[in-house]
Amino acid sequence: MTTTVRITWDAASARRAERQFLARPAGSGTPVAEVVGTMAGAHAQVLSAAEVSVGVRTAGLTRADVRTALWDDRSLIKTYGPRGTVHLLPADELPLWSAALTAVPTGPSPFPPEVRLTEEQAGQVVTAIGDALDGRCLTLDELTEEIVARTGPWAGDRVMPAFQDLWPRWRQVMHRAGWAGTLCFGPNRGRKATYTRPPRAESVADALADALGTFVRRYLHAYGPATPQHFAKWLAAPPGWATTLFSELAAAGRIEEVDFEGTPAWVAAGDTDFPDGPARGVRLLPYFDAYVIAGQPRERLFPGEAYRRALAGGQAGNYPVLLVDGVAAGVWHQRRRGRRTTVTVEPLGRLTARQERELGEQAERVGEVLEATAELVVGEVGVGPHA
């Protein structure tokens, strides 16, 4: 008779913190791409937030080191990752990410029929993007001209509602070009973003045959135990598809079921060693940090008042989070002025003397990452989500 391994929330959060370099930062000199790979990508819609995410996990690292990895040695790629949002990903893992993300079923288009692209048109646009960006860095306007020239005027029709403006039709599938490995961000040209084609170490077709299985196991290594629904939410994938995928991997012996606080959940096969005690320590995590986005169940990660104060309509990431002993225990905000930054932290409960000391050290560390001198203020955070 098989005995199901029982795993508590404390054990799970402690292991996640260890594997995320939040229990102990990675040693000085650890490659930036290695830390980002351990996180399963760093959300980078706001690049400074990604720099803090990686910096608080790595001893001595600053934003300059992240930018060197991104723009100089190109060990990092800034592109579209989970949920179609901008992420930093290890360059040498891009074929795996591309193979896995392009295998995820897409949901129905949110746009009316007269705005949508057909699947044939979407394929034409993705191909045109790769051809236009091969060996070049282009702004959005320049890329639009190239796509229209390669496909037709329909691609440039300004019909896509976005931020009180209308974007060209082709931008509906910009994230899919990132998934396909035909587009990534290049260095800014002044104030304008540019785009280029990532180095083609290997094509998506030549990537791992078992890309989805490897992808799930990597996710579970970082954030397990997890259910198919947790995985689907992290990826913005159909829950039914995720359930079927997990069932297939379980049947193949790639993942195994455990009891996670009385609920069936999954870990990579054989990966059932967990710490005895809970997570310890204070950390300041920025907007959309990987730990709070992927960590589930959300009501355990955001207990009590934190569920109301540190989430926006149940969505994680809109507020930078004060993490105490593995759970959200407050929010924070930083305001940069020249070479100084004010870090305002709003704890939701009393901190011990040890935790107050660690909070001061964490605020100082945020300043170091951003190459600024930090001043800590403990008090109410007056700005709204994603301010």
C-alpha positions in Angstrom: 0.0 0.0 0.0 1.4 3.4 -1.0 1.5 6.0 1.7 0.9 9.6 0.5 3.5 12.0 1.8 2.0 14.8 3.9 3.4 18.3 3.6 2.5 21.3 5.7 2.3 24.9 4.6 5.3 25.8 6.9 7.5 23.1 5.2 6.4 24.1 1.7 7.1 27.8 2.2 10.4 27.1 3.9 11.5 25.0 0.9 10.3 27.6 -1.6 12.3 30.2 0.2 15.4 28.1 0.2 15.1 27.3 -3.5 14.3 30.9 -4.3 17.5 32.2 -2.6 15.2 34.0 -0.1 16.3 32.0 2.9 20.0 32.7 2.1 21.1 34.8 -0.9 23.2 33.2 -3.6 26.9 33.8 -3.1 28.6 36.7 -4.6 29.6 36.0 -8.2 26.7 33.6 -8.8 25.8 34.1 -12.5 22.7 36.3 -12.8 21.1 33.9 -15.3 21.4 31.1 -12.8 19.4 33.0 -10.2 16.8 34.0 -12.7 16.5 30.4 -13.9 15.9 29.3 -10.3 13.1 31.8 -10.1 11.5 30.5 -13.3 11.8 34.0 -14.7 11.8 37.5 -13.3 8.9 39.7 -14.1 10.3 42.7 -15.9 7.5 44.9 -17.1 9.2 47.4 -14.8 12.9 46.7 -15.2 13.9 48.2 -11.8 11.5 45.7 -10.1 13.2 42.8 -11.8 16.6 44.2 -10.7 15.4 44.2 -7.1 13.9 40.7 -7.4 17.3 39.3 -8.6 19.3 41.6 -6.3 17.8 40.6 -3.0 18.5 37.0 -3.9 22.2 37.5 -4.7 24.9 38.8 -2.4 26.6 42.0 -3.7 24.7 42.2 -6.9 23.5 45.6 -8.3 21.3 46.7 -11.1 24.4 47.3 -13.2 25.2 43.5 -13.0 21.7 42.7 -14.2 22.0 45.1 -17.1 25.4 43.7 -18.0 23.9 40.3 -18.2 21.0 41.6 -20.3 22.7 44.0 -22.8 26.4 43.1 -22.8 27.1 39.4 -22.3 23.5 38.5 -23.3 23.2 35.7 -20.8 19.7 37.1 -20.1 16.9 37.8 -22.5 14.1 40.3 -21.9 11.0 38.9 -23.7 7.4 37.7 -23.2 7.0 34.9 -20.7 4.2 33.4 -18.6 0.8 35.1 -18.9 2.2 37.0 -22.0 4.0 39.4 -19.6 7.5 40.7 -20.0 10.1 38.6 -18.1 13.9 38.2 -17.9 14.8 34.6 -18.9 18.1 32.8 -19.1 19.3 33.0 -22.7 20.3 29.3 -22.8 16.9 28.3 -21.6 15.0 30.2 -24.3 14.4 27.1 -26.5 12.8 25.3 -23.6 10.6 28.3 -22.7 9.6 28.7 -26.4 8.8 25.1 -26.9 6.7 25.0 -23.8 4.9 28.3 -24.1 4.0 27.7 -27.8 2.4 24.4 -26.7 0.0 26.0 -24.3 -3.5 26.4 -25.8 -4.6 30.0 -26.2 -8.0 31.2 -25.0 -10.6 33.0 -27.1 -9.6 36.5 -28.4 -10.9 39.3 -26.2 -11.4 41.5 -29.3 -14.5 41.7 -31.5 -14.3 39.9 -34.8 -13.5 42.9 -36.9 -10.4 43.6 -34.8 -9.0 40.0 -34.5 -6.3 38.3 -36.5 -7.0 35.0 -38.1 -4.6 32.2 -37.2 -3.2 32.4 -40.7 -2.6 36.2 -40.3 -1.1 35.6 -36.8 1.4 33.2 -38.3 2.3 35.6 -41.0 2.9 38.3 -38.5 5.1 36.2 -36.3 7.2 35.1 -39.3 7.4 38.7 -40.5 8.6 39.9 -37.1 11.4 37.3 -37.1 12.5 38.3 -40.6 12.4 42.0 -39.9 14.4 41.8 -36.6 17.1 39.4 -37.8 20.3 41.2 -37.0 18.6 44.5 -36.4 17.1 46.6 -33.5 13.9 48.4 -34.4 11.5 50.7 -32.6 7.8 49.8 -32.6 7.1 52.3 -35.4 9.9 50.9 -37.5 8.8 47.3 -36.8 5.2 48.2 -37.8 6.4 49.5 -41.2 8.4 46.3 -41.8 5.5 44.0 -40.8 3.1 45.9 -43.1 5.5 45.7 -46.0 5.9 41.9 -45.5 2.2 41.1 -44.9 -0.3 43.8 -45.9 -1.9 47.0 -44.8 -4.4 45.0 -42.6 -1.6 44.4 -40.1 -1.1 48.1 -39.5 -4.8 49.0 -39.1 -5.1 51.0 -35.8 -8.0 49.0 -34.4 -6.7 47.4 -31.2 -7.9 49.3 -28.1 -5.1 49.9 -25.5 -4.5 52.5 -22.8 -7.0 55.1 -24.3 -5.3 54.6 -27.7 -5.5 52.4 -30.7 -2.6 50.1 -31.6 -1.9 48.4 -34.9 -3.7 45.1 -35.4 -0.5 43.1 -35.4 0.3 43.9 -31.8 -2.3 41.3 -30.7 0.3 38.6 -31.2 3.4 40.5 -30.1 3.7 38.2 -27.1 3.3 35.1 -29.3 6.4 36.3 -31.3 8.3 36.4 -28.0 7.1 32.9 -27.2 8.1 31.7 -30.6 11.6 33.0 -30.2 11.4 35.6 -33.0 11.3 38.7 -30.8 12.9 40.1 -27.7 13.8 43.5 -26.3 16.9 45.3 -27.4 18.6 48.3 -25.7 16.6 51.5 -25.5 17.2 54.0 -28.2 16.9 57.2 -26.1 13.5 56.9 -24.5 12.2 54.4 -27.0 12.2 50.7 -26.6 13.7 48.6 -29.4 13.2 45.0 -30.4 15.5 42.4 -31.9 15.6 38.7 -32.6 17.2 36.6 -29.9 20.3 34.5 -30.8 19.2 31.3 -32.4 21.2 28.6 -30.5 18.6 26.1 -31.7 15.2 26.4 -33.2 12.0 25.7 -31.2 11.4 22.6 -33.3 14.8 21.2 -32.1 14.1 22.0 -28.4 13.5 19.2 -25.9 10.9 16.8 -27.1 9.5 16.6 -23.6 9.4 20.4 -23.2 6.1 20.5 -21.3 7.1 17.7 -18.9 10.4 19.4 -18.2 8.6 22.8 -17.8 6.1 21.4 -15.2 8.9 19.7 -13.2 10.9 22.9 -13.2 7.8 24.8 -11.9 7.1 22.2 -9.2 10.8 22.2 -8.1 10.5 25.9 -7.5 6.9 26.3 -6.3 5.6 22.8 -5.4 3.6 21.3 -4.0 1.0 22.7 -6.5 -2.2 21.6 -8.2 -2.9 21.8 -11.9 -5.1 24.8 -11.1 -2.1 26.6 -9.5 0.0 25.9 -12.6 -2.7 27.1 -14.9 -3.1 30.3 -13.0 0.7 31.0 -13.1 0.7 30.3 -16.8 -2.7 31.8 -17.7 -3.6 28.5 -19.3 -6.9 26.6 -19.4 -7.4 24.6 -16.2 -8.7 21.6 -18.0 -5.7 21.4 -20.2 -3.4 21.6 -17.1 -5.3 18.8 -15.3 -4.9 16.5 -18.3 -1.2 17.4 -18.6 -0.6 16.6 -14.9 -2.5 13.3 -15.3 -0.3 12.3 -18.2 2.9 13.2 -16.4 1.7 11.3 -13.3 0.9 8.2 -15.4 4.4 8.4 -16.9 6.0 8.6 -13.4 7.3 12.2 -13.9 5.4 13.7 -11.0 3.8 12.3 -7.9 0.9 13.2 -5.7 1.3 14.4 -2.1 -1.1 15.6 0.6 -0.6 19.3 1.0 -2.5 20.5 4.0 -5.3 18.0 3.3 -5.5 18.7 -0.4 -4.1 16.6 -3.2 -1.1 18.3 -4.9 1.9 17.4 -6.9 5.7 17.5 -6.7 8.3 16.3 -9.2 8.8 12.5 -8.8 11.1 11.8 -5.8 11.3 15.4 -4.8 9.7 14.9 -1.3 12.4 16.2 1.1 11.2 19.3 2.9 12.6 21.3 5.8 11.4 20.6 9.3 10.7 24.2 10.4 9.0 27.2 8.9 10.7 29.9 6.8 12.4 32.6 8.8 13.5 36.1 8.0 12.4 39.4 6.6 12.5 40.3 2.9 11.3 43.2 0.8 9.9 41.8 -2.5 9.2 44.2 -5.4 6.2 44.4 -7.8 5.3 41.1 -9.3 8.0 39.2 -7.6 8.1 35.5 -8.7 7.6 34.2 -5.1 4.3 36.0 -4.6 3.0 35.4 -8.1 3.6 31.7 -8.2 3.1 30.9 -4.5 -0.1 29.1 -3.7 -2.5 28.7 -2.0 -2.9 32.5 -2.0 -4.9 32.7 1.2 -2.0 31.0 3.1 0.7 33.3 1.5 -1.5 36.4 2.2 -3.0 35.5 5.6 -5.6 37.7 7.4 -5.4 41.4 6.7 -2.6 40.8 4.1 -5.2 39.4 1.8 -7.0 42.7 1.7 -4.1 45.1 1.9 -1.4 43.4 -0.2 -3.6 42.1 -3.0 -5.6 44.1 -5.6 -8.8 42.3 -6.2 -7.2 39.0 -5.3 -4.3 39.6 -7.8 -0.8 39.3 -6.4 2.1 41.6 -7.5 0.4 45.0 -7.7 2.0 45.9 -4.3 5.6 45.3 -3.3 5.4 43.0 -0.3 7.0 42.8 3.1 7.6 39.1 3.6 8.0 37.9 7.2 8.8 34.2 7.9 7.6 33.3 4.4 4.2 35.1 4.3 3.1 38.5 3.3 3.0 40.8 6.4 2.8 44.3 4.9 3.4 46.4 1.8 6.2 48.9 0.9 7.1 51.6 -1.6 10.3 53.3 -2.7 10.7 56.8 -4.1 14.0 57.7 -5.8 15.4 61.2 -5.6 18.8 61.3 -7.3 21.3 59.1 -5.4 18.9 58.6 -2.5 15.7 56.5 -2.2 13.1 56.5 0.6 11.8 53.0 1.4 8.4 53.3 3.2 7.3 50.1 4.8 3.8 49.4 6.3 3.9 46.3 8.5 0.5 44.8 9.2 1.5 43.7 12.7 4.2 44.3 15.3 7.7 43.3 14.4 10.1 41.8 16.9 13.4 43.6 17.6 15.2 41.0 15.4 12.7 41.6 12.6 13.0 45.4 12.8 16.8 45.0 12.5 16.4 42.7 9.5 14.0 45.2 7.9 16.6 47.9 8.2 19.1 45.6 6.5 16.7 44.8 3.8 15.9 48.5 3.1 19.7 49.1 2.9 20.0 46.1 0.5 17.3 47.5 -1.8 19.3 50.8 -1.9 22.5 48.9 -2.8 20.8 47.0 -5.6 19.5 50.3 -7.1 22.9 52.0 -6.5 21.4 54.5 -4.1 21.5 55.3 -0.4 18.3 54.1 1.3 16.3 55.8 4.1 13.8 53.6 5.9 10.5 55.0 7.0 8.1 52.8 8.8 4.5 54.0 8.3 1.5 54.0 6.1 2.1 53.5 2.3 -0.2 56.1 0.8 0.1 55.1 -2.9 -2.2 52.7 -4.6 -1.4 49.4 -6.5 1.2 49.5 -9.2 2.0 53.2 -8.3 
